[in-house]
Amino acid sequence: MRFTGRFGILLCIVWFAGGSMARAEDGYDLWLRYLRVEDAARRAAYERALTTLVARDDSPTERVVVAELTRAMSGLFGRTLARAEAVASSGTLVVGTPARSAVVRALGWDARLGTLGPEGFVIRSTTIDGRPATVIASTGEVGTLHGTFRFLRLLQTRRPVSSLDIAERPRLDRRLLNHWDNLDGSIERGYAGNSLWNWSELPDRVDARVVDYARANASLGLNGTVVNSVNANPKSLTADYLKKAAALADTFRPYGIRLYLAANFAAPKMLGELQTTDPLDPAVARWWRAKADEIYALVPDFGGFVVKANSEGQPGPQDYKRSHADGANVLAEALRPHGGIVMWRAFVYNADVDADRVKRAYLEFVPLDDKFSANVFVQVKNGPLDFQPREPFHPLFGSLKTPVMTELQITQEYFGQSTHLVYLAPMWREFFDVDTFTKGAGSPMSKVVDGSLTGERRTGIAGVANTGNDRNWTGHHLAQANWYASGRLAWNPDEGPAEIAEDWIRMTWGQDPLVVQTLRGLLLDSYETFVDYTMPLGLHHLIGGDHYAPMPENPDPRRADWSAIYYHRADASGVGFDRTASGSNAVAQYRSPLRERWASPSTTPENLLLWFHRVPWDYKLSNGRTLWEGLVDHYTRGAEEARAFVAQWQTLKGKVDDARYAAVLARFERQAADAAAWREKCLMYFQQFSKRPIEPGR
């Protein structure tokens, strides 16, 4: 059956609430567990502040708000709030918009709410008719939903709610998840089972799990999802599959989430409807206009297309000697009358191996900067290669007037997949904090991405999702933290990894101080630990085809730049990739003073040393150790810290539920073994070139 309308939403709530009470902990509820408040004093304070609910439930989003509050109050306090139409007692919670709520309208907050937009919100403790009340208000219904989840976070993390004055709005306009899901149910770079979308059952039945997916995303403030892979099957644009997608869009809509699709550039030809996909052919333009009209008739709030073109064998406009702008614009013009956008990925490199493939996107897109339609975003990965454990930021950031959609990878393709704990928020924080010098010193990436530095109002961010149909959604229970952190940083790219981690722990694992302290330390240490035992000091791409195990010897016969040896270039004289003027000169794509700073090993951050430089084995690091000794230090420390993760987790036995404890322990034990294997494989491999000893005990 298909869950639609008021009855469908309430049915979902009842079904899932009953299921939660009957089953043991399995990770399904994510950070929306709503466990009972056990501290008597705190529970009493909350219950005094929350006695009555004034909120309408006449629209789909309003019903979602009321249902979420009902679910949360039942879990946290074992009761629901009495419903009322006006504030007649102390402890009333008011939720609404000035347009829909007489109580909110009478407060006279319209001007303040107007500055926050339809997705922003105010949460404020106030007095109404002489009675203490809490108000969650926005100009948009989706804003009240975001505010509701923000308020529930306070309760879940046991923060006070007696003197609130919170005003938030999202820093970026479009905040998406990109799913690399195929129509056969498989997921490219997916490590948590198969797709959440049961295409064979759609559109007649939407799996109830899709509702909880939408709830989870709405709780983070995400507002869009691309449901199919960037290596798009053209069948996703056929009438049958568009009806299936429309059923998903109907389910997402009450949660403020718009549906997007990945489009295959050659779809008109591959579907047998045209003989060409030359973007300058009028017939191709007509085909895309008709397709856009067809989509919007089914999905009136359709967000647009993401396109991977002329990359890794995908078709594109260069097949016809046309530019990326020509290709993007023909789709953009079809979407423009409907308000849709095109996200044209900048992950490109020539079929013939470039001298340094990290330069390719800059060389292809900067000359086209003034040629894209206004509703085109260039979608740019955080780094110029391919989601490596550590990269410099992509030089296209701050170099284009065309709006840029930032692309981060939540799924751990190069980070131990669903086996290793790697909390990615510290890496993303490093990315957002870097000074790009776009407008001189003091130009952090966060202000480039959100447009505040350049005045760009068209902003966006996309995260490649790590979800699948595993019961716990992400394979590894602790990988849920990356989904959570990606949403928090999409809403506000200046948030801190520690704050995000603590909120997630308290909502997902509980309030026990030892649990919070131990898990917080594990999460915050995990990124640098992984870099240490895999690719330290700027080493990159030391893997083979599955992107999991260490393969520094990999020569990949298909393409040189898919190999490991192409990047580390180790021999008896040294190791590393020379990207200075004496090498590929990739440093020239960055602004001064970065290009000068990174042109010298002595002024390059040591964590990027071998990314930009080829240096001898006896090169002295800042601590006086040689490069070889430094590599040994990093690999050894990383493996030892990964082994220590096991012992740290074991201190939580009995503090967390047995099922999740055992599952995570097994993952940590495997991670420790893998870290040791990375250390042994890489040090033995590089030692054959360095001819230097490994110190006893290392």
Buried (B, 14 or more C-beta within 10 A) or exposed (E): EBBBEEEBBBBBBEEBBEEBEEEEBBBBBBBBBBEEBEEEEBBEBBBEBBBBBBBBBEEBBBBBBBBBBBBBBBBBBEEBBEEBEBBEEBBBBBBBBBEBBEBBBEBEBBEBBEEBBBBBBBBBBBEBEEBBBBBBBBBBBBBBBBBBBBBBBBBBBBEEBEEBEBBBBBBBBBBBBBBBBBBEBBBBBBBBBBBBBBBEEBBEEBBBBBBBBBBBBBBBBBBBBBBBBBBBBBBBBBEEBBBBBBBBBBBBBBBBBBBBBBBBBBBBBBBEEBEBBBBBBEEBBEBBBEBBEBBBEBBEBBBBBBBBBBBEEBBBBBBBEBBBBBBBBBBBBBBBEBEBBBBBBBBBBBEEEBEBBBBBBBEBBBEBBEBBBEBBBBBBBBBBBBBBBBBBBBBBBBBBEBBBBBBBBBBBBBBBBBBBBBBBBBBBBBBBEBBBBBEEEEBBBBBBBBBEBBEBEBBBBBBBBBBBBBEBBBBBBBBBBBBBBBBBBBBBBEBEBBEBBBBBBBBBBBBBEEBBEBBBBBBBBBBBBBBBBBBBBBBBBBBBEEBBBBBBBBEBEEBBBBBBBBBBBBEEEBBBBBBBEEBBBBBBBBBEEBBEBBBEBEEBBBBBBBBBBBBBBEBBBEEEBBBBBBBBBBBBBBBBBBBBBBEBBEEBEEBBBEBBBEBBBEBBBBBBBBBBBBBEBBBEBBBEBBEBEBEEEE
